[in-house]
Amino acid sequence: MEFYGFIHFTINAFTDKEWGYGDESPSLFNPTDFDAEQIARIAATAGMKGLILTCKHHDGFCLWPSKYTEHSVKNSPWRNGRGDVVKEIAAACRKYRLKFGIYLSPWDRNHKDYGRPEYLIYFRNQLRELLTSYGPIFEIFFDGANGGDGYYGGARETRRIDRDTYYDWPTTWNLVRSLQPDTCLFSDAGPDVRWVGNERGIAGDPCWSTLNRDDFAPGRADETRLNRGDRPGSHWVPAECDVSIRPGWFYHANEDSKVKSASTLVDLYYLSVGRGASFLLNLAPDRRGQIPATDVNSLREFRRILGATFSIDYAQGAHVTASKTRGSRFSPQTVIDRRHDTYWTTDDQITRPELIINLRREQTFNVVRVREYLPLGQRVEAFAIDVWKDNEWREYARGTSIGNCKLIREKPMTTTKVRLRITQSPVCPAISELALFAEQL
């Protein structure tokens, strides 16, 4: 999917907090003009392919009328207590052809039983509500913040849990698999998608999609390893790069002048999607229940820049040759056929081949996109890009991991030929795409 959105919207937008304590009155939640379609429309216009909604943050307030708690929208004045934010966002996602995901905080600073075995029954009951009432869920985001001070039903105390054992995650994951087998599970440990190790939206370089998953648990993270992955690694757990368009995750009026610019968002795209990870950009609806105009303008300009940059692939129409090829089915010409299910490869013993794109005339570019055929994994460990200049090959750039998408962004170069050299790989490479673009700002 590469690029999708977070929606942080709950009672915190009305208390001006990032983390609610859990004692907030549901009466505070009262958006004046909630518009789920505006949120989804802006996300789609920005090029996002899905939205993940914070259905319950650490304060325990539920954006749907859960039958298991009174701490929810059903006791708010919004829609006269008959509203359901989850339902409206899910419906808007369907209208704008976005996938819908959920965030359900494992930590609950409101619930009286948090830290005790009884809370797990409550947590899974709520998870079951969300998985059976709102259609297909593409991802569930489980936060690593677990335990600390809270309201806890009036106890007003600090509660600590063992993050490795308390939640009995395998049972919860099995519940999700039984109800929605196609849902991807996110946490520090995956099991399907991992945190990238920071909230700046930046993947490591290299960023391997493999991870020794059993070394981690939700909330217990080695941030350096999560940022780069493990090579070799026991499981396929690609990185997700989360970052907010604002300094905070929830809306605060005093941050209206601090919205990330379009150029900053473009940089983050190259540092996340361009390093083989996915880009999860948070949007924070205001007290109306809509994405603010400043944020909208930044997103639109961001999409304009990316659209202009990637609209023309200068490798299209070129003649592609290779030092070695496995056969006609794996022709080097497949790297410019715009299909993800075809690829160029060599015989098994050939691990350092070269591929040359012969352009029909001089072209100027500064962005190179390389993709591997992911069903065969990340195979390449190092590569170089060369350009033909003054009747000889000159190295233009080099890199390590490729994966789903490697974006190389350098100074503009004018040439008639581009060469991809595989310089290190334990097995023969499987290259799905080699494309050339000129950045348009």
Secondary structure, 3 states (H helix, E strand, C coil): CCEEEEECCCCHHHHCCCCCCCCCCHHHCCCCCCCHHHHHHHHHHCCCCEEEEEEECCCCCECCCCCCCCCEHHHCCHHHHCCCHHHHHHHHHHHCCCEEEEEECCCCCCCCCCCCHHHHHHHHHHHHHHHHHCCCCCEEECCCCCCEEECHHHCCEEECCCCCCCCCHHHHHHHHHHHCCCCEEEECCCCCEEECCCCCCCCCCCCCCEECHHHCECCECCHHHHHHCCCCCCEECCEEEEEECCCCCCCCHHHHHHCCCHHHHHHHHHHHCCECCEEEEEECCCCCCCCCHHHHHHHHHHHHHHHHHCCCCCCCCCEEEECCCCCHHHCHHHHHCCCCCCCEECCCCCCCCEEEEEEEEEEEEEEEEEEECHHHCCCCCEEEEEEEECCEEEEEEEECCCCCCEEEEEEEEEEEEEEEEEEECCCCCEEEEEEEECCCC
